[in-house]
Amino acid sequence: MTNTNQAMTTGAQQDSAAVDERLKQAILDKRQSDIDAWNRHIEQLEGNLNQLTDEARQEAQKRLDQLVQARDQGMEQLQDLRQATQSNWETLLQQSDATFQNLADRFHKLVEKNT
């Protein structure tokens, strides 16, 4: 390979790595945004607990606890993604996609029951 070809290959690899890193950061930012939205819903529901009767408050607290647990699972997944190496990023991302979708579905169902 000539020096020109080597320089072009190295430049293309660097460009690809930069794109991969931007994509990775965008995914991490999206996951963090999801968690932030969940936190806002949790805070809103916590604020509404005082307005409920005792029986309704107990039921709402159970659902709220489930929301907090789901949010915590999402935070764990996000942390795993942040610590991922290049070699295990794809696998963790696929697992994270499935987990986040499941958590988002659970979260929305629980929120709907409390509103």
C-alpha positions in Angstrom: 0.0 0.0 0.0 1.3 3.4 -0.8 1.7 6.2 1.7 -1.2 8.0 0.1 -3.4 5.0 0.4 -2.3 4.4 4.0 -3.1 8.0 4.9 -6.5 7.8 3.3 -7.3 4.5 5.1 -6.1 6.0 8.4 -8.2 9.1 7.8 -11.3 7.0 7.0 -10.8 4.9 10.1 -10.5 8.0 12.3 -13.6 9.5 10.7 -15.5 6.2 11.3 -14.3 6.2 14.9 -15.5 9.8 15.4 -18.9 8.9 13.9 -19.1 5.8 16.1 -18.3 7.9 19.2 -20.9 10.6 18.3 -23.5 7.8 17.7 -22.6 6.2 21.0 -23.0 9.6 22.8 -26.3 10.3 21.2 -27.6 6.9 22.4 -26.3 7.6 25.9 -27.9 11.0 25.8 -31.3 9.6 24.7 -31.2 7.0 27.5 -30.4 9.7 30.0 -33.3 11.8 28.6 -35.7 8.9 29.1 -34.5 8.5 32.7 -34.9 12.2 33.3 -38.5 12.1 32.0 -39.2 9.1 34.3 -37.8 11.1 37.2 -40.1 14.0 36.5 -43.2 11.7 36.4 -42.1 10.0 39.7 -41.7 13.4 41.3 -45.2 14.5 40.1 -46.8 11.3 41.4 -45.1 11.7 44.7 -46.5 15.2 45.0 -50.0 13.9 44.2 -49.9 11.2 46.9 -50.9 13.6 49.7 -54.1 14.4 47.9 -55.3 10.8 47.9 -57.3 8.9 50.5 -55.4 6.4 52.6 -56.5 3.4 50.6 -55.8 5.1 47.3 -52.5 6.4 48.6 -51.4 2.9 49.5 -52.2 1.6 46.0 -50.5 4.6 44.4 -47.4 4.1 46.6 -47.1 0.5 45.4 -47.2 1.7 41.8 -44.8 4.5 42.6 -42.4 1.9 44.1 -42.6 -0.1 40.9 -41.8 3.0 38.9 -38.8 3.7 41.0 -37.6 0.2 40.5 -38.1 0.4 36.8 -36.2 3.7 36.7 -33.4 2.2 38.7 -33.1 -0.7 36.3 -32.8 1.8 33.5 -30.1 3.7 35.3 -28.1 0.4 35.7 -28.4 -0.3 32.0 -27.2 3.2 31.2 -24.3 2.8 33.5 -23.4 -0.5 31.8 -23.5 1.2 28.4 -21.3 4.1 29.7 -18.7 1.6 30.8 -18.9 -0.6 27.7 -15.8 -1.3 25.7 -15.7 -1.2 21.9 -15.9 -5.0 21.9 -19.0 -5.4 24.0 -20.9 -2.2 23.0 -23.1 -3.9 20.4 -24.2 -6.7 22.7 -24.9 -4.3 25.6 -26.7 -1.9 23.2 -29.0 -4.7 22.0 -29.7 -5.8 25.6 -30.3 -2.1 26.6 -32.7 -1.6 23.7 -34.9 -4.5 24.8 -34.7 -3.5 28.5 -35.5 0.2 27.9 -38.4 -0.7 25.7 -39.8 -3.0 28.3 -39.2 -0.5 31.1 -40.8 2.3 29.0 -43.9 0.1 28.4 -44.1 -0.7 32.1 -43.6 2.9 33.1 -46.3 4.2 30.8 -48.8 1.6 32.0 -48.2 2.4 35.6 -48.3 6.2 35.0 -51.6 5.8 33.2 -53.1 3.9 36.2 -52.0 6.8 38.5 -53.4 9.6 36.4 
